[in-house]
Amino acid sequence: MHRVSSLIVLLALSTGLFTATSTAQAQGHVERKAIDKVAPVYPDLAKRMHIAGVVKLEVVIRPNGNVKSTKVVGGNPVLIQSATDAVRKWKFEAASEETVGVVELSFEPR
């Protein structure tokens, strides 16, 4: 019984801490324009549990516009992998040097 109540509390905390917006939309604080965005897949578990939320990722972008690395800044654990997989495939405009920025992806069940 204790295990079930702990799971319920964990789920409530993880889903309640993040605001829901539209399905897999990307907003960001990256100074370089994304020229090719791959939409994240809404995870089956998130669909079944009607989980919505925002995932924030710090993105390091190479001079050629490819994503070098991502680091999770915040978000629901159920949504993080899908957001990370999508953003790693994004392409940004070229620049003279490597840049770092934050990208936010929002998920909402349909």
C-alpha positions in Angstrom: 0.0 0.0 0.0 2.9 2.4 0.9 4.4 1.7 -2.5 1.2 2.6 -4.4 0.8 5.8 -2.5 4.4 6.8 -3.1 3.9 6.2 -6.8 0.8 8.3 -6.8 2.6 11.1 -5.1 5.5 10.9 -7.5 3.2 11.0 -10.5 1.3 13.9 -9.1 4.5 15.8 -8.5 6.0 15.0 -11.9 2.9 16.0 -13.8 1.9 19.0 -11.7 5.2 20.8 -11.9 5.0 21.5 -15.6 2.6 23.7 -17.5 0.8 22.2 -20.5 0.7 24.0 -23.8 0.1 22.7 -27.3 1.3 19.4 -28.7 5.1 19.2 -29.1 5.7 22.9 -29.9 9.2 24.3 -29.7 10.0 27.6 -28.2 13.4 28.7 -27.4 16.1 31.0 -26.3 18.5 30.1 -29.0 20.0 33.0 -30.9 20.5 31.0 -34.1 17.5 30.2 -36.1 16.4 26.5 -36.4 16.1 25.8 -40.1 15.1 22.2 -39.8 13.1 20.9 -36.8 12.1 17.3 -36.1 8.9 17.0 -34.1 9.2 14.8 -31.0 7.1 11.7 -30.7 4.5 11.8 -28.0 5.5 8.8 -25.8 2.8 6.0 -25.4 3.1 6.1 -21.6 2.5 9.8 -21.6 -0.6 9.3 -23.9 -2.0 6.6 -21.6 -1.5 8.7 -18.5 -2.5 12.0 -20.1 0.8 13.6 -19.2 1.4 17.1 -20.4 4.5 19.2 -19.8 7.5 21.2 -21.0 11.0 19.9 -21.5 13.8 22.4 -21.4 17.1 21.4 -23.0 20.4 23.3 -23.2 21.7 22.8 -26.7 25.3 23.2 -27.9 25.3 24.0 -31.7 28.3 23.5 -33.9 29.3 26.3 -36.3 27.9 24.2 -39.2 24.4 24.2 -37.5 24.4 20.6 -36.3 23.5 19.9 -32.7 26.7 18.8 -30.8 25.1 18.0 -27.5 22.0 18.4 -25.3 21.6 18.7 -21.6 18.3 18.4 -19.7 17.5 21.6 -17.8 14.0 20.5 -16.7 11.0 18.5 -17.6 8.8 15.5 -16.9 11.0 12.3 -17.0 8.4 10.6 -19.2 8.8 13.3 -21.9 12.6 13.9 -21.7 13.9 11.2 -24.0 11.5 12.0 -26.8 12.3 15.7 -26.7 16.1 15.0 -26.6 15.9 12.6 -29.5 14.0 15.1 -31.7 16.3 18.1 -30.8 19.4 16.2 -31.6 18.2 15.9 -35.2 17.5 19.7 -35.6 19.6 21.8 -37.9 20.4 25.5 -37.2 21.7 28.2 -39.4 25.5 28.3 -39.7 27.6 30.7 -37.6 31.3 31.5 -37.1 31.5 29.7 -33.8 29.8 27.2 -31.5 26.8 28.6 -29.6 24.7 27.5 -26.6 21.0 28.1 -26.0 17.9 26.7 -24.4 15.1 25.1 -26.3 11.7 24.3 -24.8 9.4 21.7 -26.1 5.8 21.5 -24.9 3.6 18.4 -24.9 -0.1 18.0 -24.5 -2.2 14.9 -24.9 -4.7 14.8 -27.7 
